[in-house]
Amino acid sequence: MDVPRYLANLVEYGLPLFKVEKGYSAIHAAHSESVFLDSWLRVSNLPVAVCSVAVFIALLYPEKLWPQDQEIEQIIVKSTRVRRSYDNQIIRVQILGAEELNEKSSMKPGEIRMLLNESTGIHVQQTSASSFNSTIRIQGLDGKYTQILRDNMPLFGGYSGGLGLLQVAPLDLQQVEIIKGSSSTLHGGGAIAGMINLISKVPSSEPEASMLLNSTSAGGFDVSGFFSNKGEVLGGTLFTSYNSSEAYDPADSGLSAIPEYERWTVNPRLFFETPNSETRIGMNAVQEERIGGSLNYIDGRRLPLEYFEKNDTTRVSSQFEHVRQLSSGSELTILNSVSSFKRSLGTPGFSFSGTQLSSFSEAHVLGSNDNFEWALGANFVTEDFDQKNRVPGFNHDLNKRTFGIFSQATRSLTEEIALEVGMRVDNTSLYGTLAIPHISLLYNLSAQTTFRIGGGAGYKEPTIFTEESESRQFRNISSLDYDLIGPERSSGVNADLNHVFEFSNGASINLNVLLFYTKVKDPLHLEVQGLNQFSFSQAYDYLDTRGSEINMAWRRDNFKLFLGYTHTDVKQHDLKGSHDYPLVPRDRLNTILVYEREDDIRIGLEAYYYGEQALKNKSGSRDYWIFGLMVEKMFKRDWSLFLNFENFSDTRQSRYEPIFTGTLVNPLFVDIYAPVDGFVVNGGIKLTF
């Protein structure tokens, strides 16, 4: 029996998701000898010509490309809130599963920045040359248009966004779910470019205990541990980590490419189960001190006063989730999170600090019958920012409230066609009522071919917390005038075609082609208003992004090859015409070749190409390649050794041009379009108890 697919079918027939998860965890533990593969065969992008050659080879030699008697693991998707298996989702969801998380934990144990940056259609933009602050761009749009969730709850927005990627470790994640394009109906107006949902591990029927130790040639050190156990009623997980690094300057410029930092993380969670309900309660605490800039200043030699950028942060958040099966067969879910984020940012002669207190509360009901599924819910979001040492004209205090109701209906029109329609209506304290519709269509042309198309709207309320502000450390930026600026509004469409080539001997190949377009009206932009003074305005008529992804993957015995190509064209439009949006690679190529013998050895070779990017000074950057090699040797399933040669070609921007002009006392930084840390080796040990 195909156990994973059987469990997934139970979801479609109305069994609550948490029961399916429990059943799958138990069966997975009982069948630890089985080969569980990635459900989606996470395809990467590839030019059409190369795709054609690969498909032609597959048709000639199918038995050479794919091992026989495989099981395909079925993943339960949390973000779409429908009781459908992964293969039958109406909207396209990209899953980064346990395999990817395990690989990346060997490369960057302390953060998920690399994990996301190496996914197709996603670009991580570094906003600070010295502190490593970064933001996510999906389909070329700024990070403020991407919503980041943890277990369906927003935890990393606003003031905390610039450091969020650097403070999430992958070891306690079960999977990462990515929806590209407008996905605001269920999760709120900010998901214009897309949404990233970090799904935490849950305890299985067997206890789990693991530890990871890592050290880098750049002076970094990581130690983290995860433990989980569960009984008939009570279960729990505990994740702790310590991450640190010395300041690192591979270019001998006098400024850090990797800052000096020290971070502690603790994340305990409790699980209570009854026959008809499950309750999850968690807490997350992160404390970090980070300082970049002049190595003289970092090392304590502070005369004369040279440039530095110092970030001290404390994040404490709570999570609550209660899922109950109602007598009608429907499923009620109640969610709540409260997050406090304190950050103090200091540069020579200037400091910016404050506390952001956010809360999220939601209740929704899921129901279904033979051909119809529905979701109905409401949520309430608060965000308060209290700035310290406020200055008239530069006061960024914020108090806003948003109450929203949403509904979604999914209906199978025929055996081949399913339609999904959704609507959200938000009432905001700043701008009143805003409506967000969404519609998607799934068409199974055959057992091997699936076509999806969907579109929707979104909005983003103005905020000072953008990558433009981060790059200036919020210095000399005027207060937002909500009477003169309005919300940014979006509309967009995504269409993708997926085809599975199947052969009588069990060989198969997946090919996926995605086209996208998103338009943002009245985008907020930071403008120069005087001598070293800036303010936000809606200077452009609209911003739009269009492009394509071509994804493909194949396996042969112990080999896996993922190839990928992304084309992105982002323009900003005003009365003078259209202009290329800065710091977006027009073309990207991802290539990953992995050789793996289960429970023995894994070797991964990666190559990434970044095409030309427009710079803010209207010039263009050069293109470049990045190469990496990772080796991991497993011993009796109890422990493994890993060694990672990241960017062994030593591609870094400082080899092409200086990262800054001026002096170490008053450096003027250029746009960051390439890595600044260069070649770094890391290695360590993973232990399983």
C-alpha positions in Angstrom: 0.0 0.0 0.0 1.2 3.5 -0.8 1.0 4.7 2.8 1.8 8.5 2.3 -0.7 8.8 -0.5 -3.3 6.9 1.5 -2.9 9.3 4.4 -3.1 12.3 2.0 -6.3 11.0 0.6 -7.8 11.0 4.1 -7.3 14.7 4.1 -9.4 15.1 1.0 -12.2 13.0 2.6 -12.4 15.2 5.6 -10.1 13.8 8.3 -8.6 16.7 10.3 -5.1 17.7 9.3 -3.6 17.1 12.8 -4.9 13.5 12.8 -3.2 12.9 9.4 0.0 14.4 10.6 0.0 12.1 13.6 -0.7 9.1 11.5 2.0 10.0 9.0 4.6 10.6 11.8 3.9 7.2 13.3 4.1 5.4 10.0 7.3 7.3 9.0 8.9 6.2 12.2 7.8 2.6 11.8 9.1 2.5 8.2 12.5 4.2 8.8 14.1 1.7 6.4 11.9 3.0 3.5 13.2 5.4 0.9 11.2 8.6 1.2 11.8 11.0 -1.7 10.8 14.7 -2.1 7.1 14.8 -3.0 7.3 17.5 -5.6 10.7 16.5 -6.9 11.5 20.1 -6.3 12.2 21.3 -9.8 14.7 24.0 -10.6 14.8 26.3 -13.6 16.3 25.5 -17.0 16.5 27.1 -20.4 14.1 25.6 -22.9 16.8 24.2 -25.2 18.5 22.3 -22.4 15.1 21.0 -21.2 14.4 19.6 -24.6 17.7 17.8 -24.7 17.2 16.3 -21.3 13.6 15.1 -22.2 15.0 13.6 -25.4 17.6 11.6 -23.5 14.9 10.5 -21.0 12.7 9.2 -23.8 15.6 7.2 -25.3 17.0 5.8 -22.0 14.3 6.0 -19.3 15.6 3.0 -17.4 18.9 4.9 -16.9 17.4 8.0 -15.4 15.3 6.8 -12.5 15.6 4.1 -9.9 12.8 1.6 -9.6 10.3 0.8 -6.9 10.3 4.3 -5.4 7.8 5.7 -3.0 6.8 9.4 -3.3 6.4 11.1 0.0 3.2 13.1 0.3 3.5 16.4 2.0 0.7 18.1 4.0 0.5 21.8 3.0 -0.4 24.1 5.9 -0.5 27.5 4.1 -3.5 27.0 1.8 -5.9 25.8 4.5 -7.7 23.4 2.3 -8.0 19.6 2.8 -6.3 18.7 -0.4 -3.2 16.7 -1.0 -0.2 18.5 -2.3 -0.7 17.3 -5.9 -4.2 18.7 -5.9 -3.5 22.2 -4.6 -5.3 24.8 -6.6 -2.4 27.3 -6.3 1.2 26.5 -6.8 3.1 25.8 -3.6 6.9 25.2 -3.5 8.0 23.0 -0.7 11.5 22.9 0.8 11.4 19.7 2.7 13.5 17.8 5.2 16.2 16.9 2.6 16.9 20.6 1.7 16.7 21.7 5.3 19.2 19.0 6.3 21.6 19.9 3.5 21.5 23.7 4.3 21.9 23.1 8.0 25.3 21.7 7.1 26.1 24.9 5.2 24.5 27.7 7.4 23.4 26.2 10.7 22.5 29.5 12.2 20.2 31.0 9.5 17.9 30.3 6.6 19.2 33.1 4.3 21.1 30.6 2.1 18.2 28.2 2.0 15.9 30.8 0.5 18.4 32.5 -1.8 19.2 29.2 -3.6 15.5 28.7 -4.4 14.2 29.6 -7.8 12.5 32.9 -8.2 13.8 34.2 -4.8 16.7 36.6 -4.3 18.1 37.6 -0.9 19.3 41.2 -1.1 22.0 42.3 1.3 21.1 45.8 2.6 24.3 46.5 4.7 27.9 45.9 3.6 29.2 45.6 7.1 26.4 44.1 9.3 25.0 41.5 6.7 21.4 42.7 7.2 19.3 41.2 4.3 15.8 41.1 2.9 13.9 38.7 0.7 12.8 39.5 -2.9 10.3 37.2 -4.6 9.8 37.7 -8.3 12.0 40.8 -8.1 9.8 42.8 -5.7 11.1 44.5 -2.5 11.2 42.5 0.7 8.4 44.6 2.2 6.0 42.9 -0.3 6.8 39.4 1.1 5.0 38.1 4.1 7.0 35.7 6.4 5.0 33.5 8.7 5.9 30.9 11.4 3.3 28.2 11.6 0.7 30.5 9.8 1.4 33.4 12.2 3.3 36.6 11.3 6.4 37.1 13.4 9.1 38.7 11.3 7.6 42.0 9.9 8.2 45.7 10.5 11.2 46.7 12.5 12.4 43.1 12.8 12.3 42.4 9.1 15.9 43.3 8.3 17.4 40.8 10.8 14.7 38.1 10.6 16.5 36.0 8.0 19.7 36.0 10.1 18.0 34.9 13.3 16.1 31.8 12.2 17.9 28.4 12.3 16.8 25.5 10.1 17.3 22.7 12.6 13.9 22.8 14.2 12.0 23.3 10.9 9.9 20.5 9.4 9.5 22.3 6.0 9.3 25.7 4.3 6.2 26.5 2.2 6.5 29.2 -0.5 3.7 30.8 -2.5 4.8 33.2 -5.2 2.5 36.0 -6.4 -0.4 37.5 -4.6 -1.6 35.4 -1.6 -3.2 38.0 0.5 -6.7 36.5 0.9 -5.9 34.1 3.8 -2.9 35.8 5.3 -3.4 39.5 5.0 -2.7 42.4 2.6 1.1 42.4 2.7 1.6 39.2 0.7 1.9 41.0 -2.6 5.0 39.3 -4.0 4.3 36.1 -2.1 4.5 34.3 1.3 7.0 32.2 3.1 5.7 29.9 5.8 8.2 28.3 8.2 6.6 25.1 9.6 8.1 23.9 12.9 8.8 20.3 13.7 6.2 18.3 15.7 7.0 15.4 18.0 6.6 11.9 16.5 5.8 8.7 18.2 9.6 8.0 18.6 11.8 10.4 20.7 14.2 12.5 18.8 17.4 14.1 20.0 20.0 15.7 17.8 22.9 18.1 18.1 25.0 20.0 15.6 28.5 21.5 16.0 30.0 23.8 13.3 33.0 26.0 12.8 34.0 28.2 9.9 37.3 29.6 8.5 35.8 33.1 9.0 35.8 32.6 12.8 32.2 31.4 13.1 31.0 28.9 15.6 27.5 27.2 15.9 26.1 24.7 18.4 22.4 23.8 18.4 20.3 21.0 19.7 16.8 19.7 19.2 14.8 17.3 21.4 11.2 16.0 21.0 9.1 13.3 22.7 5.4 12.6 23.1 3.1 10.4 25.1 -0.6 9.6 24.6 -1.7 13.1 25.7 1.3 15.3 26.3 4.3 16.0 24.0 7.0 18.6 23.6 9.9 19.9 21.6 12.9 22.0 22.7 15.3 23.8 20.4 18.3 25.7 21.6 21.3 27.3 19.8 24.3 29.4 20.2 25.8 31.2 17.2 28.8 33.5 17.0 31.4 34.9 14.7 34.4 37.0 14.7 34.7 40.0 12.4 36.0 38.9 9.0 37.6 41.0 6.3 38.7 39.0 3.3 39.5 42.1 1.2 41.8 43.7 3.8 39.8 46.9 3.4 39.6 47.6 7.1 35.8 47.0 7.2 34.1 43.8 8.1 32.4 41.7 5.4 31.0 39.4 8.2 30.3 41.2 11.5 31.2 40.1 14.9 28.1 38.7 16.6 26.9 36.5 19.4 23.3 35.0 19.5 21.4 32.8 21.9 18.1 31.1 20.9 15.6 29.0 22.9 12.3 27.6 21.6 10.2 25.3 23.8 6.8 24.0 22.6 4.2 21.8 24.3 1.5 19.7 22.6 -1.7 18.5 24.2 -3.8 15.9 22.3 -7.3 14.5 22.8 -9.3 12.3 20.4 -10.9 15.4 18.9 -8.5 18.2 19.4 -4.9 19.3 19.6 -3.3 22.3 21.4 0.1 23.7 20.7 1.8 26.3 23.0 5.2 27.7 22.2 7.6 30.4 23.1 10.6 31.8 21.2 13.4 33.9 22.6 16.4 35.3 20.7 19.1 37.7 22.1 21.8 38.9 19.8 24.7 41.5 19.8 26.1 42.3 16.4 28.7 44.8 15.4 30.2 45.5 12.0 32.3 48.2 10.4 35.9 49.1 11.1 38.0 46.3 12.4 39.9 48.8 14.5 36.7 49.9 16.2 35.5 46.3 16.7 38.8 45.2 18.2 38.6 48.1 20.7 41.0 50.5 19.1 38.5 53.3 18.9 40.6 56.4 18.3 40.2 58.0 15.9 36.5 57.1 15.8 36.0 55.0 12.7 32.8 53.7 11.2 30.7 51.0 13.0 27.2 49.6 12.8 26.0 48.1 16.1 22.8 46.1 16.4 21.5 44.8 19.8 18.3 42.9 19.6 16.0 40.9 21.9 13.0 39.0 20.5 10.4 37.2 22.6 7.3 35.8 21.0 4.5 33.4 22.0 2.5 31.0 19.8 -0.8 29.3 20.5 -2.7 27.0 18.2 -5.9 25.0 19.0 -7.5 22.7 16.5 -10.8 20.9 17.2 -12.9 18.6 15.2 -16.6 19.7 15.4 -19.5 17.4 15.5 -20.5 18.5 12.0 -17.2 17.2 10.6 -15.8 20.7 10.2 -12.5 21.8 11.8 -12.1 24.9 14.0 -8.7 26.5 14.4 -7.8 29.3 16.8 -4.4 31.0 16.5 -2.7 33.6 18.6 0.8 35.1 18.8 2.3 38.0 20.6 5.8 39.3 19.7 8.1 41.8 21.4 11.1 43.0 19.4 13.6 45.4 20.9 16.4 46.7 18.7 19.1 49.3 19.3 21.0 50.4 16.2 24.0 52.7 16.5 26.4 54.3 14.0 28.9 57.2 14.6 27.0 60.2 15.8 23.6 58.6 15.4 21.4 56.0 17.1 17.9 54.6 16.3 16.2 52.3 18.8 12.7 51.2 19.8 10.4 48.4 20.7 7.9 46.8 18.4 5.0 45.0 20.0 2.8 43.0 17.6 -0.1 40.6 18.1 -2.0 38.3 15.8 -5.3 36.5 16.6 -7.4 34.4 14.3 -10.3 31.9 14.3 -11.3 30.0 11.2 -13.4 27.0 10.3 -12.7 24.5 7.5 -15.5 22.4 6.0 -16.1 20.1 3.0 -18.6 17.8 1.3 -18.4 15.7 -1.8 -17.2 18.3 -4.3 -16.9 21.5 -2.2 -14.5 22.8 0.4 -14.7 26.1 2.2 -12.8 28.2 4.8 -14.3 31.0 6.8 -12.5 33.1 9.4 -11.6 36.4 11.0 -8.4 37.8 12.4 -7.2 40.8 14.3 -3.7 42.3 14.0 -2.1 45.0 16.1 1.3 46.7 15.6 2.8 49.3 18.0 6.2 50.8 17.6 7.6 53.0 20.4 10.7 54.9 19.3 13.2 56.0 21.9 14.8 59.5 21.9 12.3 60.9 19.4 13.2 64.0 17.5 10.5 66.4 16.1 10.0 65.7 12.4 11.6 62.3 12.7 9.1 60.6 15.0 8.3 57.1 13.8 5.9 56.0 16.5 3.2 53.7 15.2 -0.1 52.4 16.5 -2.3 50.5 14.0 -5.1 48.0 14.1 -6.5 45.8 11.4 -9.6 43.6 11.6 -10.3 41.3 8.7 -12.7 38.7 7.6 -12.0 36.2 4.9 -13.7 33.3 3.0 -12.5 30.8 0.5 -14.5 28.3 -1.5 -13.0 25.4 -3.6 -15.2 23.4 -5.9 -14.5 20.5 -8.3 -16.4 21.5 -11.4 -15.5 18.2 -13.2 -13.1 15.4 -12.5 -10.4 17.4 -14.3 -11.3 21.0 -13.3 -11.4 22.7 -9.9 -12.0 26.4 -9.1 -11.1 28.3 -6.0 -12.5 31.8 -5.2 -11.6 33.9 -2.1 -12.3 37.3 -0.7 -10.8 39.2 2.2 -12.2 42.5 3.6 -10.0 44.4 6.0 -10.8 47.4 8.2 -7.7 49.3 9.0 -7.2 52.0 11.5 -5.2 54.1 9.0 -7.2 53.7 5.7 -10.6 52.2 6.5 -12.0 49.3 4.5 -9.9 47.5 1.8 -11.1 44.5 -0.2 -8.8 41.7 -1.6 -10.3 39.2 -4.1 -8.6 36.1 -5.4 -9.4 33.4 -8.0 -7.5 30.3 -9.1 -8.2 27.4 -11.5 -6.7 23.9 -11.6 -7.0 21.9 -14.8 -5.8 18.3 -14.9 -5.3 17.9 -18.7 -4.2 14.3 -18.1 -2.8 12.1 -15.4 0.6 13.6 -16.3 -0.2 17.2 -17.1 -1.5 19.9 -14.8 -2.3 23.5 -15.6 -2.8 26.3 -13.0 -3.7 29.9 -13.4 -4.6 32.4 -10.7 -4.8 36.0 -9.9 -5.6 38.4 -7.1 -5.1 41.7 -5.4 -3.3 43.0 -2.4 -2.3 46.1 -0.5 0.6 47.3 1.7 0.2 50.0 4.2 3.0 52.6 4.2 5.9 51.8 6.6 9.3 53.2 7.3 10.7 49.7 7.7 12.0 49.0 4.2 15.3 48.0 2.7 15.8 51.6 1.6 15.6 52.7 5.3 17.7 49.8 6.5 20.5 50.7 4.0 20.6 54.2 5.6 20.2 52.9 9.2 17.0 55.0 9.4 19.1 58.2 9.6 17.5 61.6 8.7 14.3 60.0 7.4 11.2 62.2 8.0 8.1 61.0 9.6 5.4 59.5 7.4 2.4 61.7 6.7 -0.5 59.3 6.3 -2.7 62.2 5.1 -0.5 62.6 2.0 0.3 59.0 1.2 -2.0 56.0 0.8 -1.7 52.3 0.7 0.2 50.6 -2.2 -2.3 48.4 -4.1 -1.4 45.4 -6.3 -2.9 43.1 -8.9 -1.2 40.1 -10.4 -1.5 36.8 -12.2 0.5 33.5 -12.2 0.2 30.6 -14.6 2.2 27.4 -14.6 2.2 24.1 -16.5 3.5 20.9 -14.9 4.1 17.7 -16.9 5.3 14.3 -15.6 6.9 12.0 -18.0 6.2 8.4 -16.9 7.4 5.2 -18.4 6.4 1.6 -18.0 9.6 0.7 -16.1 8.9 3.4 -13.4 11.1 6.2 -14.7 9.7 9.7 -14.6 10.7 13.3 -15.1 9.0 16.5 -13.9 9.0 19.7 -15.9 7.3 22.9 -14.7 7.0 26.3 -16.5 5.8 29.4 -14.6 4.8 32.8 -16.0 4.1 35.7 -13.7 3.1 39.4 -13.7 2.4 41.8 -10.8 1.6 45.5 -10.8 1.9 47.7 -7.8 0.2 51.1 -8.0 1.6 54.1 -6.1 4.7 52.4 -4.7 6.3 54.1 -1.8 9.8 55.4 -2.5 12.5 57.2 -0.5 13.4 60.6 -2.0 16.1 63.2 -1.2 14.4 66.3 0.2 17.3 68.4 1.2 20.9 68.2 2.4 21.2 64.7 3.7 17.5 64.5 4.5 15.0 62.0 3.1 11.3 61.4 3.1 8.9 58.8 1.6 6.6 59.7 -1.2 4.6 58.1 -4.0 6.7 59.5 -6.8 6.1 56.7 -9.3 2.8 55.9 -11.0 3.3 52.2 -10.7 5.9 49.4 -10.5 5.5 46.1 -12.3 7.4 42.8 -12.5 7.1 40.1 -15.2 9.1 37.0 -15.9 9.3 33.2 -16.0 10.7 30.2 -14.3 11.5 27.0 -16.0 11.9 24.1 -13.5 13.2 20.6 -14.0 14.7 17.8 -12.0 15.9 14.2 -12.7 17.5 11.4 -10.8 19.6 8.4 -11.7 20.4 5.8 -9.1 22.3 7.7 -6.4 22.5 10.9 -8.5 20.2 13.9 -8.4 20.4 16.9 -10.7 18.4 20.1 -10.3 18.7 22.8 -12.9 16.9 26.1 -12.9 16.5 29.4 -14.8 14.7 32.5 -13.8 14.1 35.6 -15.9 12.9 38.7 -14.1 12.1 42.2 -15.6 11.1 44.8 -13.0 10.3 48.4 -14.1 9.3 51.5 -12.3 7.1 53.9 -14.3 6.6 57.7 -14.0 5.8 60.6 -16.2 9.3 60.4 -17.7 8.9 56.8 -18.8 10.1 53.5 -17.4 13.3 52.6 -15.7 14.9 49.3 -14.6 14.4 48.6 -10.9 17.8 48.4 -9.1 19.5 45.3 -7.7 17.4 42.7 -9.4 19.3 40.0 -11.4 17.6 39.9 -14.8 18.7 36.3 -15.3 19.6 33.6 -12.8 20.7 30.0 -13.3 20.7 27.4 -10.5 22.6 24.1 -10.9 22.8 21.5 -8.1 24.3 18.0 -8.6 24.0 15.6 -5.6 25.4 12.1 -5.2 23.9 10.3 -2.2 24.0 6.8 -0.8 21.4 6.6 2.0 22.9 6.5 5.5 26.4 6.6 4.0 27.6 9.6 2.1 26.3 12.8 0.4 28.3 15.0 -2.0 26.8 18.1 -3.4 28.2 20.4 -6.1 26.4 23.8 -6.8 26.8 26.5 -9.4 24.8 29.7 -9.5 24.8 32.4 -12.2 23.7 36.0 -11.6 23.1 38.2 -14.5 23.5 41.9 -14.8 21.7 44.2 -12.3 20.7 47.8 -12.6 22.4 50.0 -10.0 21.0 53.1 -8.3 23.4 55.3 -10.1 21.8 54.2 -13.4 24.8 52.0 -14.4 24.9 48.2 -14.6 26.7 45.6 -12.5 28.8 42.8 -13.9 27.5 39.2 -14.0 29.2 36.5 -12.0 29.2 32.8 -11.0 29.2 31.2 -7.5 30.4 27.6 -6.9 30.1 25.5 -3.8 30.9 21.9 -2.7 29.6 20.0 0.3 30.5 16.6 1.6 28.8 14.7 4.4 29.7 11.2 5.7 27.2 9.3 7.8 28.2 6.7 10.4 25.7 4.1 11.6 23.0 6.7 11.6 24.1 8.0 15.0 26.5 10.7 13.7 27.9 12.3 10.6 30.8 14.6 9.6 30.3 17.4 7.1 32.6 19.8 5.3 31.4 22.6 3.1 33.4 24.8 0.7 31.1 27.7 0.2 31.9 30.0 -2.8 35.2 28.2 -3.5 35.7 30.4 -6.5 36.0 33.3 -4.1 33.5 35.4 -6.0 33.1 38.7 -4.1 32.3 42.3 -5.1 35.5 43.6 -3.6 37.5 41.8 -6.3 35.7 43.8 -8.9 35.5 47.2 -7.2 35.8 48.8 -3.8 32.9 48.3 -1.5 33.2 51.9 -0.3 34.8 55.2 -1.1 36.2 57.8 1.3 37.8 56.9 4.6 37.2 54.5 7.4 35.9 57.4 9.5 33.2 58.3 6.9 32.8 55.6 4.3 30.4 55.9 1.4 29.1 52.5 0.5 28.2 51.4 -3.0 25.3 49.1 -4.0 25.8 45.5 -2.9 25.0 43.2 -5.8 27.5 40.3 -5.2 28.8 38.5 -2.1 31.1 40.3 0.1 32.4 37.4 2.3 33.9 35.3 -0.5 35.4 31.8 0.0 34.5 30.4 3.4 35.0 26.8 4.6 32.9 25.3 7.4 32.7 21.9 8.9 31.4 20.0 11.8 29.5 17.1 13.3 25.9 16.0 13.6 24.9 13.7 16.4 21.6 11.8 16.8 20.8 10.2 20.1 
